[in-house]
Structures are given as C-alpha cells and as structure tokens.
C-alpha cells in the first residue's frame, strides 16, 4: 500500500515504507556465498521485527519486568527464550487469515514477526523467569538474585609472648 493514500507523505514515512518494501530476495543478496557485503535476509527480517515491537522494561525491588504487546497471538505463537546465558529473547509471529471468499479493503494491523532481545544484568536469576500473556499483553518477570552477604571482618587472635 502506498503511504500517500493516507496522507502520510513525510520523509520519515517514505523511508520507513521503503524499508518495509524490500523484498526478501533483495535483502541478503550480499551473503557470505557471493562475497559481497550487505545485510543478510535474516538480519533484515529480525531488524524489522525488533523495530516494530515496542516494549516497557521496569525494575522492581525484587525483579525485572518486561511488558510487550502481542496483539492477536496465542500462547502457542509466543516464544520466550534465553540465549547466550544472559540474552532474553521474546518473539512471536502473527499470520494473516486467508479466506477465498474475502478481499481486504484495508490492511492496517501489523502482521509478521514480533521480536525483542534484552541483555539481562548480572543480578538476574536465570532460573526464575516467568511469562504470562493476558489480553494480548505479554509480561515476563525475571527475579533478581538476593544481594550477596556482606563479608564479615576476619578476627585474628593476638597471642601475647
């Protein structure tokens, strides 16, 4: 769809529209096999997904909370993973309903892949991660490790000679 149709003729919108119109065949034409430089198709797809997936991150006294809108996705369509020991990856994909007897007059809702990656801090407890999706909003809670006990000074007995 053309952005001029909706009165969105700003240079920013034109640039965003151009990025979204890159066919999968063109992105990644410069892969390792051809020797040319350029982003791979996977990189472009993931970059699009990350740019289009807003998230809120909150720090609570005992946990980190990540809130991501995942409209129209069921629990089977959403993945929450930990990569490289400290990278939280939240992803999902919404596919368009296809019906033979229907024709779209307007398509404004976002379809395709959703993804965000977050590097977790050192005090995140990797064994205590919970994810709940309610009303299209995914909430991932990562508990914090308890603070280390303060080291007690070592007392050395003084012997009198």
N, C-alpha and C positions, 0 to 999 in steps of 0.2 A: 504494500500500500504506500501511496505517496503522502509524505507529511504535509504537502501543500493543500491537500484535500481538507485538512482540519485546521488550516490557518496557522500552522507551526513552521514558519519559514525562517527561523533564526539560524545563524551559522552553527550553533551548538547542536540543534536538532538535525541539521543537514549532516554534520559529522557523525552523530550517533546513528542516523539512518544508514549512512554509508558503511559503518562498521557492521551493522546488522545484516546488510545485504551482501556480504562477502560469501559467495558460495563455498561449500565445504571443499570442492575440488580445487579452488584457487588458494585458499589458506592451506599452507603446508606444501605448496609446490616446491618450496625450498627445503626439502627434508634432507636428512643426512645422506640418503642414497644419491640424490642428484648433485650434492656438493655445494649447492647454492645456499646462501644464508637467508633466513626468514623464519617466521614463527611456524611451528607445526600446527596441523589441524587440531590436535588435541589441546594444545596451548590456547589457540584462539577460542575454541569451544569453552574451555574452562574459564578463560578470562571474561567471556561474555556472561557466563553463568554467575561468576563472582561479582561482576559489576552490577548485575540485575537483582542481587539478593541482599537487601539491607538487613542489618542485624543490630540488636541492642545488646551491650555487654555491661553487666552490673557486678560490682564487687560487694559482697555482704561480709559481715564479720566472720562467718564460717564457711563461705562458699563463693564461687564464681557462677554467675547465671548468664546464659546466652539465650536470647529470645529472637526467633526468626519466624517471619510469616511464611507459611507453606500452604497457601490457599488451594483448596480442592484436592489435596493429597491425603491419602490414607496412610495408616501406619506401615503398610507393605511397600509404599512408594518412597519412604524416607529412610535414609541410612545415616547413622551416627557412628563414626569410627575414630580410632586414634592411630595415627601413622607416626613413624619415626620416634616413638616413645613419648613425644610431647606435642604433637600437632593434632588438634581436634578438627575433624572434617565432618561437616554437616552437608548432606546432598540429597537430592530427590529429582524426580522428573515427572512433569505433568504432560500427558498426551492429549491431543485434541480428539473429541468424539467424532467418529466418521459415520455418517449416515448417507445412504444412497439417495434418499428422497428429500434431503435438506440441502439448502445452499446458504452459505453465510453472506449476510448483507453487510456486516461489520464485525471485525475481529479485533478487540481491544485488550482482552485479557492475555496475560503472558503465558505462553506455552513453552515447553522445553525444559532444560536442565536448570536446577537451582543448586548452588554450591557456595559454601564459605569455609575458609580454613583459618584457624586460630592457633597460635603458638601459646601453649599453656605455661604459666610461671612455674618456678621450681617448687613452690609450696602447694601445688595442686596434687591431690590424692588420685592417682590414676586408677585405683581400684574402686573408687566411689564416684561413679558417673551415672547419672540417671537422666532419662529423656522422657518427656510426656508431651503428647500432641493433643491439644484441646481446642476445638472450634477453629481449626486452621492455623493455630499458633503453636510452634514447637518451642518448648522450654527445656534446655539442657542445663543441668546443675552439676557442677564439679566441686566436690567438697575440698576444703583446704586441709592440709596436714596440720596437726597440732604444732604449736611453736616448740622449738627444742627447749629442753630444761636448761635453765641457767647453770653453768658449771660452778660447783661449789669449790671454794679455795681449798687446796690441799694443806692440811696442817702437819707440820713436821715437828716431831718431839725433839726438844733440845735436851741433850744429856750434859750433866754437869760433871766435869772431870776433876 
